[in-house]
């Protein structure tokens, strides 16, 4: 069974840093895009950024220059390095990935369970 799991959330003061990890487990024949989303209670889940299988990335304007997404394909893991955190970055962060669980290489959409990030003084 293919799963995604996030880790690394927590509480930090404004200006601080956190690094989130997203690890895929199970039998996986391929992973394409890996994305990070965040959600505040009562609001929609918003895309933060993504990384393609070739390492290319893109981000929403509000995190450009502060957040960096990377991945280690050998470990089936993506990372979200968050620097200069602001109170408005407080949210539950979710990992999302397109993964192929079978040899036919059909890609399916998977989500992690989310990890809380709180930025507060």
C-alpha positions in Angstrom: 0.0 0.0 0.0 1.4 3.3 -1.1 1.4 6.1 1.5 2.7 9.6 2.1 3.7 10.8 5.5 4.8 14.3 6.6 7.0 15.1 9.5 8.8 18.1 11.0 6.0 20.4 12.0 6.0 22.3 15.2 6.0 25.7 16.8 8.5 28.4 16.1 8.8 32.1 16.7 8.5 34.6 13.8 11.7 34.7 11.8 12.5 31.1 12.7 12.9 28.1 10.4 11.4 24.6 10.1 12.0 21.8 7.6 9.2 19.5 6.7 9.7 16.1 5.2 7.3 14.1 3.0 8.2 10.4 2.5 6.5 8.0 0.2 6.4 4.3 1.3 5.3 1.1 -0.2 5.9 -0.3 -3.7 6.3 2.6 -6.0 7.2 2.5 -9.7 7.5 6.2 -10.2 6.9 9.6 -8.6 6.2 12.7 -10.7 5.2 16.0 -9.1 5.4 16.4 -5.4 3.5 19.3 -4.0 3.1 21.1 -0.7 -0.2 22.6 0.3 -1.3 24.4 3.5 -4.7 24.9 5.1 -6.0 27.2 7.8 -9.2 26.1 9.6 -12.3 27.3 7.7 -10.4 28.1 4.5 -9.5 26.2 1.4 -6.3 24.2 1.0 -3.8 26.3 -0.9 -0.8 25.3 -3.0 2.5 26.4 -1.6 4.8 25.0 -4.2 5.9 21.9 -6.1 8.9 20.1 -7.4 9.0 18.0 -10.5 10.9 14.8 -11.0 13.7 16.7 -12.7 14.0 19.0 -9.8 12.4 22.1 -11.2 10.3 24.0 -8.7 7.8 26.8 -8.5 6.2 28.6 -5.5 3.3 30.9 -4.7 4.4 34.6 -4.5 3.9 34.8 -0.7 6.6 32.2 0.0 9.1 33.0 -2.8 12.6 33.7 -1.3 11.6 32.2 2.0 10.6 28.6 1.2 12.6 26.0 -0.7 11.4 22.6 -1.9 13.9 19.9 -2.7 13.7 16.1 -3.1 15.8 13.0 -2.7 14.5 10.5 -5.3 16.5 7.7 -3.8 14.6 8.1 -0.5 11.3 9.0 -2.2 11.3 12.1 0.0 10.5 15.7 -0.6 11.4 18.5 1.8 10.0 22.0 2.5 12.6 24.3 4.0 10.8 27.3 5.5 12.9 30.3 6.6 11.9 33.7 8.0 8.6 32.3 9.0 5.7 34.6 9.7 2.5 34.2 11.7 0.5 34.1 8.5 2.4 30.9 7.6 0.6 29.1 10.5 -1.4 26.2 9.0 -1.6 22.5 8.5 0.9 21.6 5.8 0.0 18.7 3.5 2.2 16.8 1.0 0.6 15.6 -2.3 2.2 13.5 -5.0 1.5 11.8 -8.3 2.7 8.2 -7.8 2.6 5.0 -9.8 1.9 2.0 -7.5 1.9 -0.5 -10.3 4.2 -1.5 -13.2 1.7 -0.1 -15.7 3.0 3.4 -14.6 -0.5 4.9 -14.3 -0.1 7.8 -11.9 -2.5 8.4 -9.0 -3.0 11.2 -6.6 -1.9 10.7 -3.0 -2.1 12.9 0.1 -0.3 12.8 3.5 -2.1 13.3 6.8 -0.8 16.8 7.4 1.5 18.4 9.9 0.8 21.5 12.0 3.1 24.5 11.7 2.5 27.3 14.2 4.4 30.6 14.1 3.8 32.7 17.1 5.7 34.8 19.6 
